[in-house]
């Protein structure tokens, strides 16, 4: 089982990097520490229906992806393990 804080810190160091996930390209946008969630922002002109704070359709906008960093057992989630880095600076 990985150390939770160390894992979140390592992911934070990758913020802004372009990654592949589920056949699309995304930017690592944010890590929400309280829910241990990774937010991916689309890199292209991908738009979808955006919900308001009540969950009702409110218009069109970028489709952000929310991924749980850890599974119920405390291991890295399958979603996180399926992310690939698209570029490497340097």
TITIRO-715849 format. One record per residue: x, y, z of N, C-alpha, C, O, CB in turn. Coordinates in steps of 0.05 Angstrom, whole numbers, plus 32768, in hexadecimal, padded with zeros to 4 digits. Glycine has a CB too. Example, Ala and Ser with C-alpha at 12.3 -4.5 7.8 and 13.67 -1.06 7.14 Angstrom:
<pts>
  n.east  n.north  n.up  ca.east  ca.north  ca.up  c.east  c.north  c.up  o.east  o.north  o.up  cb.east  cb.north  cb.up
    8108     7F8E  809C     80F6      7FA6   809C    8108     7FBE  809C    811D     7FBE  80A9     80E2      7FA7   80B5
    8101     7FD3  808E     8111      7FEB   808F    8102     8001  809D    810C     8017  80A1     811A      7FF4   8072
</pts>
This chain:
<pts>
  n.east  n.north  n.up  ca.east  ca.north  ca.up  c.east  c.north  c.up  o.east  o.north  o.up  cb.east  cb.north  cb.up
    8011     7FE8  8000     8000      8000   8000    8012     8019  8000    8024     801B  8011     7FED      8000   8019
    800E     802B  7FED     801F      8043   7FEC    8018     8057  8002    8002     8057  800D     801B      8051   7FD1
    802C     8067  8009     8028      807C   801D    8016     8092  800F    801D     809C  7FFA     8043      8088   8027
    8000     8098  801C     7FEC      80A9   800F    7FF7     80C5  800A    7FF5     80D0  7FF4     7FD3      80AB   8021
    8002     80D2  801E     800C      80ED   801B    8023     80EF  8007    8024     8101  7FF7     8015      80F8   8036
    8035     80DB  8008     804B      80DB   7FF5    8041     80D8  7FD8    804B     80E5  7FC6     805F      80C4   7FFC
    802D     80C7  7FD4     8022      80C2   7FBA    8015     80DC  7FAF    8019     80E3  7F98     800E      80AB   7FBA
    8005     80E9  7FC0     7FF8      8102   7FB8    800D     8118  7FB1    8009     8127  7F9E     7FE5      810C   7FCE
    8022     8119  7FC1     8037      812D   7FBC    8045     8127  7FA1    804B     8139  7F92     804C      812C   7FD2
    804A     810D  7F9B     8056      8106   7F81    8045     810D  7F6A    804E     8117  7F55     805D      80E8   7F81
    802B     8109  7F6D     8018      8110   7F57    8018     812F  7F54    8017     8138  7F3D     7FFC      8106   7F5D
    8019     813E  7F6A     8019      815B   7F68    8031     8165  7F58    802F     8179  7F4A     8019      8167   7F84
    8048     8157  7F5A     805F      815F   7F4B    805C     815D  7F2D    806B     8169  7F1D     8077      814E   7F54
    8047     814E  7F25     8042      814A   7F08    802C     815C  7EFE    8025     815B  7EE6     803A      812D   7F03
    8022     816E  7F0E     800C      8180   7F06    8014     818F  7EED    802B     8199  7EEB     8005      8193   7F1D
    8001     8192  7EDB     8006      81A0   7EC1    8010     818E  7EAB    8010     8196  7E94     801A      81B5   7EC6
    8019     8176  7EB1     8022      8163   7E9D    800B     8158  7E8D    7FF5     8156  7E97     8033      814D   7EAA
    8011     8151  7E74     7FFD      8145   7E63    7FFE     8126  7E66    8014     811A  7E66     8002      814D   7E45
    7FE7     811A  7E69     7FE5      80FD   7E6D    7FD0     80F1  7E5A    7FBF     80FF  7E4F     7FDE      80F6   7E8A
    7FD2     80D7  7E56     7FBE      80C9   7E47    7FAC     80BA  7E5B    7FB6     80AE  7E6F     7FCB      80B5   7E33
    7F92     80BA  7E56     7F80      80AB   7E67    7F67     80A4  7E57    7F5B     80B6  7E4A     7F78      80BC   7E81
    7F60     808B  7E56     7F47      8081   7E48    7F46     808B  7E2B    7F30     8092  7E22     7F2F      808B   7E58
    7F5C     808B  7E1E     7F5D      8093   7E02    7F5D     80B1  7DFC    7F5D     80B9  7DE5     7F45      8087   7DF5
    7F5E     80C1  7E11     7F5F      80DE   7E0D    7F78     80EA  7E19    7F87     80DD  7E27     7F47      80EB   7E1A
    7F7D     8104  7E12     7F93      8112   7E1E    7F89     8127  7E32    7F75     8135  7E2C     7FA4      8121   7E07
    7F96     8128  7E49     7F8D      8139   7E5E    7FA5     8146  7E6B    7FBC     813E  7E67     7F7D      8129   7E73
    7FA0     815B  7E7A     7FB5      8169   7E8A    7FAE     8162  7EA8    7F97     8164  7EB0     7FB5      8188   7E85
    7FC3     815B  7EB7     7FBF      8157   7ED4    7FBA     8172  7EE0    7FCB     8184  7EE1     7FD9      814A   7EE1
    7FA1     8176  7EE9     7F98      8191   7EF1    7F9A     8195  7F0F    7FA2     81AB  7F18     7F7C      8196   7EE8
    7F92     8182  7F1F     7F91      8186   7F3C    7F8F     816C  7F4B    7F85     8158  7F40     7F7A      8199   7F43
    7F99     816C  7F64     7F95      8155   7F76    7F85     8160  7F8E    7F8D     8173  7F9B     7FB0      8148   7F7F
    7F6E     8154  7F92     7F5D      815B   7FAA    7F65     8149  7FC1    7F5E     8131  7FC1     7F3F      815A   7FA3
    7F73     8154  7FD4     7F7D      8144   7FEA    7F67     8138  7FFB    7F69     8121  8004     7F90      8154   7FFA
    7F52     8148  8001     7F3E      813E   8013    7F2F     8126  8008    7F27     8114  8018     7F2A      8155   8019
    7F2B     8125  7FEE     7F1D      810E   7FE2    7F30     80FB  7FD4    7F28     80E6  7FC9     7F07      8117   7FCF
    7F4A     8102  7FD4     7F5E      80F2   7FC6    7F56     80ED  7FA9    7F55     80D6  7FA0     7F63      80D8   7FD5
    7F50     8103  7F9B     7F46      8102   7F80    7F59     8111  7F6E    7F63     8127  7F75     7F2A      810D   7F7E
    7F5E     8106  7F56     7F6E      8114   7F42    7F5B     811F  7F2D    7F49     8111  7F24     7F83      8100   7F35
    7F60     8138  7F25     7F4F      8145   7F11    7F60     8148  7EF8    7F76     8152  7EF8     7F46      8161   7F1B
    7F54     813E  7EE2     7F61      8140   7EC7    7F50     8154  7EB7    7F38     8153  7EB6     7F62      8124   7EB9
    7F5E     8166  7EA9     7F51      817A   7E98    7F57     8173  7E7B    7F6E     816B  7E75     7F5B      8197   7E9E
    7F43     8174  7E69     7F48      816E   7E4D    7F5C     8181  7E40    7F5D     8199  7E48     7F2E      816E   7E3E
    7F6C     8178  7E2E     7F7F      8189   7E20    7F75     8193  7E06    7F81     81A6  7DFA     7F99      817A   7E1C
    7F60     8187  7DFB     7F56      818F   7DE1    7F3B     819D  7DE3    7F33     81A5  7DF9     7F54      8178   7DCF
    7F2D     819E  7DCD     7F13      81AC   7DCC    7EFC     819B  7DD6    7EE5     819F  7DCE     7F0D      81B5   7DB0
    7F01     8189  7DE8     7EED      8177   7DF3    7ED9     8187  7E04    7EE1     8194  7E17     7EF9      8160   7E03
    7EC0     8185  7DFD     7EAC      8192   7E0D    7E95     817F  7E13    7E90     816D  7E03     7EA1      81AC   7DFF
    7E89     8182  7E29     7E73      8172   7E30    7E5F     8183  7E40    7E62     819B  7E42     7E7B      8159   7E41
    7E4A     8176  7E49     7E36      8184   7E59    7E40     8186  7E75    7E47     8173  7E82     7E1A      8175   7E57
    7E40     819F  7E7F     7E49      81A5   7E9A    7E31     81A7  7EAD    7E1D     81B3  7EA6     7E5A      81BF   7E9B
    7E33     819B  7EC4     7E1E      819C   7ED8    7E21     81B4  7EEB    7E37     81BD  7EF0     7E1C      8182   7EE8
    7E0A     81BE  7EF4     7E0B      81D3   7F09    7E0F     81C6  7F24    7E13     81AD  7F26     7DF1      81E4   7F08
    7E0E     81D5  7F39     7E13      81CA   7F54    7DFD     81B7  7F5D    7E01     81A9  7F71     7E15      81E1   7F68
    7DE7     81B5  7F4F     7DD2      81A2   7F56    7DD2     818A  7F44    7DC1     8178  7F47     7DB7      81B0   7F54
    7DE5     8188  7F32     7DE8      8172   7F20    7DD7     8174  7F07    7DD5     8160  7EF7     7DE0      8159   7F2E
    7DCB     818B  7F02     7DBB      818F   7EEA    7DCC     819A  7ED3    7DDF     81A9  7ED9     7DA3      81A2   7EF0
    7DC5     8194  7EBA     7DD5      819F   7EA4    7DD4     81BD  7EA4    7DBF     81CA  7EA7     7DCA      8194   7E89
    7DEC     81C9  7EA1     7DEE      81E6   7EA3    7DFB     81F3  7E8A    7DFC     820B  7E87     7DFE      81EE   7EBB
    7E04     81E3  7E77     7E10      81ED   7E5F    7E27     81DB  7E56    7E2A     81C5  7E5F     7E1A      8209   7E64
    7E37     81E6  7E44     7E4D      81D6   7E3A    7E67     81E2  7E44    7E6A     81FA  7E48     7E4D      81D6   7E1B
    7E7B     81D0  7E48     7E95      81D8   7E52    7EA8     81C1  7E52    7EA0     81AB  7E49     7E92      81E4   7E6F
    7EC0     81C5  7E5B     7ED4      81AF   7E5B    7ECB     8198  7E6D    7EC1     819D  7E83     7EF0      81BA   7E63
    7ED1     8180  7E64     7ECA      8169   7E75    7EE2     8161  7E85    7EF5     8155  7E7B     7EC1      8151   7E63
    7EE2     8168  7E9F     7EF7      8160   7EB1    7EF2     8144  7EBA    7EDB     813B  7EBC     7EF8      8174   7EC9
    7F07     8135  7EBF     7F05      8119   7EC8    7F0F     8118  7EE5    7F24     8123  7EEB     7F15      8106   7EB5
    7EFF     810C  7EF6     7F07      8108   7F12    7F0D     80EB  7F17    7EFD     80D9  7F11     7EF0      8111   7F25
    7F26     80E5  7F21     7F2E      80CA   7F25    7F36     80C6  7F43    7F45     80D6  7F4E     7F46      80C2   7F13
    7F2C     80B1  7F4F     7F35      80AA   7F6A    7F52     80A1  7F68    7F59     8091  7F57     7F23      8094   7F77
    7F63     80AC  7F79     7F7F      80A4   7F79    7F83     8089  7F85    7F94     8079  7F7B     7F90      80B9   7F89
    7F74     8082  7F9A     7F77      8069   7FA8    7F5D     8058  7FA6    7F47     8064  7FA4     7F7F      806D   7FC5
    7F5F     803E  7FA7     7F48      802D   7FA9    7F40     8028  7FC6    7F4D     8034  7FD8     7F4D      8012   7F9A
    7F2C     8018  7FCB     7F22      8013   7FE6    7F37     8007  7FF8    7F37     800B  8010     7F0A      8002   7FE6
    7F4A     7FF7  7FED     7F5F      7FEA   7FFC    7F77     7FFC  8002    7F89     7FF5  8010     7F68      7FD1   7FEE
    7F76     8015  7FF7     7F8C      8028   7FFB    7FA2     8026  7FE6    7FB7     8033  7FE9     7F98      8023   8016
    7F9F     8015  7FD2     7FB2      8013   7FBC    7FAB     8027  7FA6    7F95     8031  7FA6     7FB3      7FF6   7FB1
    7FBE     802C  7F94     7FB8      803D   7F7E    7FA1     8032  7F6E    7FA0     801A  7F69     7FD1      8041   7F6C
    7F8E     8043  7F66     7F76      803A   7F57    7F7E     8031  7F3B    7F93     8039  7F30     7F61      8050   7F56
    7F6D     8020  7F2F     7F72      8017   7F13    7F72     802F  7F00    7F82     802F  7EED     7F5C      8004   7F0B
    7F62     8043  7F05     7F61      805B   7EF4    7F7C     8069  7EF4    7F86     8072  7EDF     7F4B      806E   7EFC
    7F87     806D  7F0C     7FA1      807A   7F0E    7FB7     806A  7F00    7FC8     8075  7EF3     7FA9      807F   7F2C
    7FB6     8050  7F04     7FCA      803F   7EF7    7FC8     803F  7ED9    7FDC     8038  7ECB     7FC8      8023   7F02
    7FB2     8046  7ECE     7FAE      8046   7EB1    7FB7     8060  7EA3    7FB7     8062  7E8B     7F92      8040   7EA9
    7FBF     8074  7EB3     7FC8      808E   7EA8    7FE4     808B  7E9E    7FF5     807E  7EAA     7FC7      80A4   7EBE
    7FE9     8097  7E87     8005      8097   7E7B    800E     80B3  7E77    7FFE     80C4  7E6E     8006      8087   7E61
    8027     80B9  7E7C     8033      80D3   7E77    8037     80D6  7E59    8043     80C4  7E4D     804D      80D7   7E87
    802D     80EB  7E4D     802F      80F0   7E31    8049     80FE  7E29    8052     80FC  7E12     8018      80FF   7E27
    8055     810D  7E3B     806D      811C   7E34    807F     811C  7E4D    8076     8118  7E63     8066      8139   7E2C
    8098     8120  7E48     80AC      8121   7E5D    80BD     813A  7E59    80CC     813B  7E45     80BD      8107   7E5F
    80BB     814E  7E6B     80CC      8166   7E66    80E9     8160  7E6A    80F1     8150  7E7C     80C3      817C   7E7A
    80F9     816D  7E5A     8114      816C   7E60    8128     8162  7E4F    8140     8162  7E57     8117      8160   7E74
</pts>
